Amino acid sequence: MANIKSAKKRIKTSEKRAERNKSVRTSVKTAMKKVFAAVESSDKDAAQKALREAVKTIESAGSKGVYPKNTVSRKVSRVAKAVNKMA
């Protein structure tokens, strides 16, 4: 356990940030799963709608600093590719 006041604060803030980041990552995974599920069921309209939501969620996670820029690009590319392959 830390003895210095600033170190104690760092521990608290890093725990808060980790919790927030975990929540954002979970929402990204859920959004991606929805897209892939719609693609599996061959529902084109649902896939398009899920794609828009997923891209929005992924890019917002990237802007919050949860994911690096290239990871965001890769994830968006994968879901878009899956939907486009369906067409």
C-alpha positions in Angstrom: 0.0 0.0 0.0 1.2 3.5 -0.8 2.2 5.9 1.9 2.6 9.1 -0.1 -0.6 11.1 -0.6 -0.1 11.6 -4.3 0.5 7.9 -4.8 -2.8 7.1 -2.9 -4.6 9.5 -5.3 -3.0 7.9 -8.3 -4.2 4.5 -7.2 -7.8 5.8 -6.8 -7.8 7.6 -10.2 -6.3 4.7 -12.1 -8.9 2.4 -10.6 -11.7 4.8 -11.7 -10.2 5.0 -15.2 -9.8 1.3 -15.5 -13.4 0.8 -14.5 -14.6 3.4 -17.1 -12.4 1.9 -19.8 -13.7 -1.6 -19.0 -17.2 -0.4 -19.4 -16.4 1.2 -22.8 -14.6 -1.9 -24.1 -17.6 -4.0 -23.1 -20.0 -1.8 -25.0 -17.7 -2.0 -28.1 -17.6 -5.8 -28.0 -21.4 -5.9 -27.6 -21.9 -3.6 -30.6 -19.5 -5.7 -32.7 -21.3 -8.9 -31.7 -24.7 -7.4 -32.8 -23.3 -6.7 -36.2 -21.9 -10.2 -36.6 -25.1 -11.7 -35.4 -27.1 -9.7 -37.9 -24.7 -10.8 -40.7 -25.1 -14.5 -39.6 -28.9 -14.2 -39.7 -28.6 -12.6 -43.2 -30.8 -9.6 -42.1 -29.4 -6.8 -44.3 -31.3 -3.9 -42.7 -30.5 -5.0 -39.2 -26.8 -5.4 -40.2 -26.7 -1.9 -41.7 -28.3 -0.4 -38.6 -26.0 -2.4 -36.2 -23.0 -1.3 -38.3 -23.8 2.4 -37.8 -24.2 1.9 -34.1 -21.0 -0.1 -33.9 -18.9 2.4 -35.8 -20.3 5.2 -33.6 -19.4 3.3 -30.4 -16.0 2.2 -31.6 -15.0 5.7 -32.7 -16.2 7.2 -29.5 -14.1 4.8 -27.6 -11.1 5.8 -29.7 -11.7 9.5 -29.1 -11.8 8.8 -25.3 -8.4 7.2 -25.5 -9.6 3.7 -24.7 -8.3 2.3 -27.9 -5.3 3.5 -30.1 -6.1 4.9 -33.5 -5.0 1.8 -35.5 -7.1 -0.5 -33.3 -10.2 1.7 -33.9 -9.5 1.5 -37.7 -9.1 -2.3 -37.6 -12.3 -2.9 -35.7 -14.3 -0.6 -37.9 -12.8 -2.2 -41.0 -13.7 -5.7 -39.8 -17.4 -4.9 -39.1 -17.8 -3.0 -42.3 -16.1 -5.8 -44.3 -18.5 -8.3 -42.8 -21.6 -6.2 -43.7 -20.2 -5.5 -47.2 -19.5 -9.2 -47.9 -23.1 -9.9 -47.2 -24.3 -7.6 -50.0 
